[in-house]
């Protein structure tokens, strides 16, 4: 039976990605949550089925659940790349439409805290399409009116994509190789960061529930920072 302290409900989208996978482990390890709802296209992993607090819902993101699950704290680790999506329009559908749609539906269902994984360089006025979409999504999330909004802006993510059944991104691999010899010269906010560090920081700040908008960069999210 949950303790009296286990009073909140968390909702996670993007649980099969690098940061989302780490977030799921942290949410299930947090005694403050009596239920952890996951929205995903895939079936749940065997490792998570044994936890009775896990409510894994396999859905088609083209149609969000109606009614939307009751929730207190929302964690969105949804994202793709233009290459994986196949076009700029498909990328925007995931990184803007889906992210903002989930946040809006969750807020209407009672959510008070939102944590979202954005990206280094997010800027609604950027000439770079990727950064511009990320920035526009951040602006739209601010407008929804969450009492607590935590935005993580990680640099290059480090993690084992192959272990999660994801295609290895060649660009990430080459960037890590090129940066490795000069890593100490790279500003802390721009150095590659472990997905586990991003998940830990996002979980910690959302759980704290401090009012307002909080921006987290890689320097501040890094383990031991």
CORGIPE-V960648 format. One record per pair of residues at least 24 apart in sequence whose C-alpha atoms are under 8 Angstrom apart, sorted by the first residue. I is the first residue (numbers start at 1). GAP is how many residues later the second one is. Records with the same first field share a line. If there is no record, write none. Layout:
I->GAP + GAP
This chain:
2->29 + 32
3->28
5->26 + 27
6->25 + 26 + 27 + 28
7->25 + 26 + 27
8->24 + 25 + 26 + 27 + 63 + 64 + 65
9->24 + 25 + 26 + 27 + 28 + 61 + 62 + 63 + 64
10->25 + 26 + 27 + 61 + 62 + 63 + 64 + 65
11->25 + 26 + 27 + 28 + 60 + 61 + 62 + 63 + 64
12->24 + 25 + 26 + 27 + 62 + 63 + 64 + 65
13->25 + 26 + 27 + 62 + 63 + 64 + 65
14->25 + 26 + 62 + 63 + 64 + 65
15->24 + 25 + 62
16->24 + 148
17->60 + 61 + 144 + 147 + 149
18->141 + 142 + 143 + 146 + 177
19->58 + 176 + 177 + 179 + 180
20->56 + 57 + 58 + 179
22->173 + 174 + 177 + 178
23->173 + 176 + 177 + 180
26->173 + 174 + 177
27->176
28->25 + 26
37->32
61->37
64->38
68->37 + 38 + 41
69->37 + 40
70->36 + 39 + 40 + 41
71->35 + 38 + 39 + 40
72->38 + 39 + 40 + 41
73->38 + 39 + 40 + 41 + 42 + 133 + 134
74->29 + 32 + 37 + 39 + 40 + 41
75->39 + 40 + 41
76->38 + 39 + 40 + 41
77->39 + 40
78->39
82->48
88->41
92->41
95->38 + 39 + 42
96->37 + 38 + 40 + 41
99->38
100->37 + 40 + 41
103->38 + 41
104->40
107->37 + 39
111->35
112->34 + 35 + 36
113->33 + 34 + 35 + 36 + 93 + 96
114->32 + 34 + 35 + 36 + 92
115->34 + 35 + 36 + 37 + 87 + 88 + 91
116->34 + 35 + 36 + 86
117->34 + 35 + 36 + 37
118->33 + 34 + 35 + 36
119->33 + 34 + 35 + 36
120->33 + 34 + 35 + 70 + 97
121->32
122->31
142->71
147->64 + 65
148->58 + 61 + 62 + 63 + 64 + 65 + 66
149->57 + 62 + 63 + 64 + 65
150->52 + 55 + 56 + 63 + 64 + 65 + 66
151->51 + 62 + 63 + 64 + 65
152->46 + 50 + 63 + 64 + 65
153->62 + 63 + 64 + 65
154->39 + 44 + 62 + 63 + 64
155->34 + 35 + 36 + 37 + 38 + 62 + 63
156->34 + 35 + 36 + 37
157->35 + 36 + 37 + 38
158->34 + 35 + 36 + 37
159->35 + 36
188->30 + 31
189->28 + 29 + 30 + 31
190->28 + 29
191->27
192->26
193->25 + 29
194->28
197->24 + 25 + 26
198->24
